[in-house]
Amino acid sequence: MSKPTLKTLAEATGLAQTTVSRALKDDPKIAIATRQRVASAAREIGYVPDRAAQRLRTGRTNVIAFVSSPHAEIIGFRGSMMAGLSEELKGTDYHVTMTPYDTDANPMRPIQNIVRNRLADGLIFSGTQPRDQRVDYLLETGFPFVTHGRTDMAGGHAWCDYDNGQFVELALERLAGQGRRTVMLFRPAPDLTYARHMTEAAVRTGTRLGLAVTHLRSVTLSSRANEIHDLVVRQIRSGCAPDAYLCPGEVPALAVIAAIGDCGLSVTDDIAVVAKQTSSVFDLIRPRIDTIHEDLHAAGASLGRLLLRRIAGEPAERLQDLHAPQERFRPERRKAVI
């Protein structure tokens, strides 16, 4: 069976092709009843607009490009983000394409390819750096974009971010309240902006609460799970383990929990663990640990809203959204009454 065309749709509705075309574009000069009738007929016969023809006519692709870095430490990062983004674009003319890239690859390459070949009307990318060459390039070309994460140029472009500084502050306050005095933070790679946000918050909050907060250069949030596991085992067996581990990712937290258990210790009584939670994985882990939630679905929806407004010409400095952490601390155990 041949693909339904505009002519097929016109014949199905008994309307002129020009009327059908204007109705599909939601032209307010066409009666709403007619527009609804055309939309219903299009769904019934499976008519899909010819995007190539639309692009030649309007210069628009109706595509949003999501350029995704790996984020191997976050379970379901791409899926959750894409779900929120797709939900926000539902009912619009836009659809999403995802372009993943390897951490060893040049992060500029997919951005330049999209812009130079006009493969999208706007794009989203994550893994921002304080002085990000991708942001410089996109600002120079005038191509609409939103970043997941901030930069040092954050006042001049659209972004959505999670307050990682507040995440660290909430976690350290929780640990201090439990009597913990030494904390190891698995910091993100130091070239990322949010690594600085975490480090500054750790220094500031640790000083205020009298905590000794450390991090290692050799093992970061993006290190392999077995490397993190082996490090924690070595620290415990050598007697130099901290009172608590702060893990801004689920995979590192699972590695730490496994290492503590493998050494015959308890994550609730001996060494505490606080983790950033982005999926439901910790809901089924026993014993329960303290977590602080980052809503990636909401972040994806926010990125979609911001980018649509940017494509429409709204000033970038009005398109900035900072999401607050959500505490999911386990209930405190009550002491037995004698």
Backbone hydrogen bonds, N-H to C=O, Kabsch-Sander energy under -0.5 kcal/mol:
donor,donor_aa,acceptor,acceptor_aa,energy
9,L,5,T,-2.2
10,A,6,L,-2.2
11,E,7,K,-2.4
12,A,8,T,-2.1
13,T,9,L,-1.6
14,G,10,A,-1.7
15,L,10,A,-1.4
20,V,16,A,-2.4
21,S,17,Q,-2.7
22,R,18,T,-2.3
23,A,19,T,-2.3
24,L,20,V,-2.3
25,K,21,S,-1.2
26,D,23,A,-1.6
27,D,22,R,-2.4
30,I,27,D,-2.0
35,R,31,A,-2.3
36,Q,32,I,-2.5
37,R,33,A,-2.0
38,V,34,T,-2.5
39,A,35,R,-2.4
40,S,36,Q,-2.4
41,A,37,R,-2.1
42,A,38,V,-2.5
43,R,39,A,-2.0
44,E,40,S,-2.0
45,I,41,A,-2.3
46,G,42,A,-1.0
47,Y,42,A,-2.4
51,R,49,P,-1.0
54,Q,50,D,-2.3
55,R,51,R,-2.7
56,L,52,A,-2.0
57,R,53,A,-2.0
58,T,54,Q,-3.2
59,G,55,R,-2.5
64,I,95,H,-2.6
65,A,122,G,-2.4
66,F,64,I,-0.5
66,F,97,T,-3.1
67,V,65,A,-0.6
67,V,124,I,-3.1
68,S,66,F,-0.8
68,S,99,T,-1.2
74,I,71,H,-1.7
75,I,73,E,-0.6
77,F,74,I,-1.3
80,S,76,G,-2.7
81,M,77,F,-2.3
82,M,78,R,-2.9
83,A,79,G,-2.1
84,G,80,S,-2.0
85,L,81,M,-2.3
86,S,82,M,-3.0
87,E,83,A,-2.1
88,E,84,G,-1.8
89,L,85,L,-1.6
90,K,86,S,-0.7
90,K,87,E,-0.6
92,T,89,L,-2.3
95,H,62,N,-1.7
97,T,64,I,-2.4
99,T,66,F,-2.8
101,Y,68,S,-1.8
105,A,102,D,-1.4
109,R,106,N,-1.3
111,I,107,P,-0.7
112,Q,108,M,-2.8
113,N,109,R,-2.3
114,I,110,P,-1.9
115,V,111,I,-2.2
116,R,112,Q,-2.9
117,N,113,N,-1.7
118,R,115,V,-0.9
119,L,114,I,-2.2
120,A,114,I,-0.5
121,D,63,V,-2.8
122,G,63,V,-0.8
123,L,144,P,-1.6
124,I,65,A,-2.6
125,F,146,V,-1.3
126,S,67,V,-0.9
127,G,148,H,-0.6
128,T,148,H,-0.6
132,D,129,Q,-0.6
132,D,130,P,-0.6
133,Q,131,R,-0.5
136,D,132,D,-2.0
137,Y,133,Q,-2.3
138,L,134,R,-2.4
139,L,135,V,-2.6
140,E,136,D,-2.1
141,T,137,Y,-2.1
142,G,138,L,-1.4
143,F,138,L,-1.3
146,V,123,L,-1.8
147,T,158,A,-1.9
148,H,125,F,-2.9
149,G,147,T,-1.1
149,G,160,C,-1.9
152,D,130,P,-3.7
154,A,151,T,-1.2
156,G,153,M,-2.5
157,H,154,A,-0.8
158,A,145,F,-0.5
159,W,319,L,-1.7
160,C,147,T,-2.5
161,D,321,D,-2.6
163,D,323,H,-2.6
164,N,162,Y,-1.9
167,F,163,D,-1.8
168,V,164,N,-2.0
169,E,165,G,-2.1
170,L,166,Q,-2.9
171,A,167,F,-2.2
172,L,168,V,-2.6
173,E,169,E,-2.2
174,R,170,L,-2.0
175,L,171,A,-2.3
176,A,172,L,-2.7
177,G,173,E,-2.0
178,Q,174,R,-0.8
178,Q,175,L,-0.6
179,G,176,A,-1.6
180,R,175,L,-2.4
183,V,212,A,-2.7
184,M,244,A,-2.3
185,L,183,V,-0.5
185,L,214,T,-3.1
186,F,184,M,-0.5
186,F,246,L,-2.3
187,R,185,L,-1.3
192,L,189,A,-2.1
193,T,128,T,-2.2
195,A,192,L,-1.0
196,R,192,L,-0.9
196,R,193,T,-0.8
197,H,193,T,-1.6
198,M,194,Y,-2.0
199,T,195,A,-2.5
200,E,196,R,-2.8
201,A,197,H,-1.8
202,A,198,M,-2.4
203,V,199,T,-2.3
204,R,200,E,-2.4
205,T,201,A,-2.9
206,G,202,A,-2.2
207,T,203,V,-2.0
208,R,204,R,-1.8
209,L,205,T,-2.3
210,G,206,G,-1.1
211,L,206,G,-2.5
212,A,181,R,-2.7
213,V,211,L,-0.8
214,T,183,V,-2.6
214,T,212,A,-0.5
221,L,187,R,-2.7
223,S,220,T,-1.7
227,E,224,R,-0.5
228,I,224,R,-1.8
229,H,225,A,-2.7
230,D,226,N,-2.5
231,L,227,E,-2.0
232,V,228,I,-2.3
233,V,229,H,-2.2
234,R,230,D,-2.3
235,Q,231,L,-2.4
236,I,232,V,-2.5
237,R,233,V,-2.6
238,S,234,R,-1.7
239,G,236,I,-1.1
240,C,235,Q,-2.0
241,A,235,Q,-0.7
243,D,182,T,-1.0
244,A,182,T,-1.5
245,Y,272,A,-2.2
246,L,184,M,-3.1
247,C,245,Y,-0.6
247,C,274,V,-2.9
250,E,73,E,-0.7
251,V,73,E,-1.8
253,A,249,G,-1.4
254,L,250,E,-2.3
255,A,251,V,-2.0
256,V,252,P,-2.3
257,I,253,A,-2.6
258,A,254,L,-2.2
259,A,255,A,-2.0
260,I,256,V,-2.5
261,G,257,I,-2.3
262,D,258,A,-2.7
263,C,259,A,-1.2
264,G,261,G,-1.9
265,L,260,I,-2.3
270,D,266,S,-1.4
271,I,266,S,-2.2
272,A,243,D,-2.3
273,V,267,V,-0.5
274,V,245,Y,-2.2
275,A,290,D,-1.9
276,K,247,C,-2.4
277,Q,292,I,-2.5
278,T,276,K,-0.5
283,D,280,S,-1.3
284,L,281,V,-1.2
285,I,282,F,-0.9
290,D,273,V,-0.9
291,T,328,R,-1.1
292,I,275,A,-2.1
293,H,326,Q,-3.4
294,E,277,Q,-2.5
296,L,294,E,-1.1
299,A,295,D,-1.6
300,G,296,L,-2.4
301,A,297,H,-2.0
302,S,298,A,-2.4
303,L,299,A,-2.5
304,G,300,G,-2.0
305,R,301,A,-2.3
306,L,302,S,-2.7
307,L,303,L,-2.3
308,L,304,G,-2.2
309,R,305,R,-1.9
310,R,306,L,-2.1
311,I,307,L,-2.9
312,A,308,L,-1.6
313,G,310,R,-1.6
314,E,309,R,-2.5
318,R,315,P,-1.5
319,L,316,A,-2.3
320,Q,318,R,-0.5
321,D,159,W,-2.1
323,H,161,D,-3.4
323,H,321,D,-0.6
326,Q,293,H,-1.5
327,E,325,P,-0.5
328,R,291,T,-2.6
338,I,336,A,-0.6
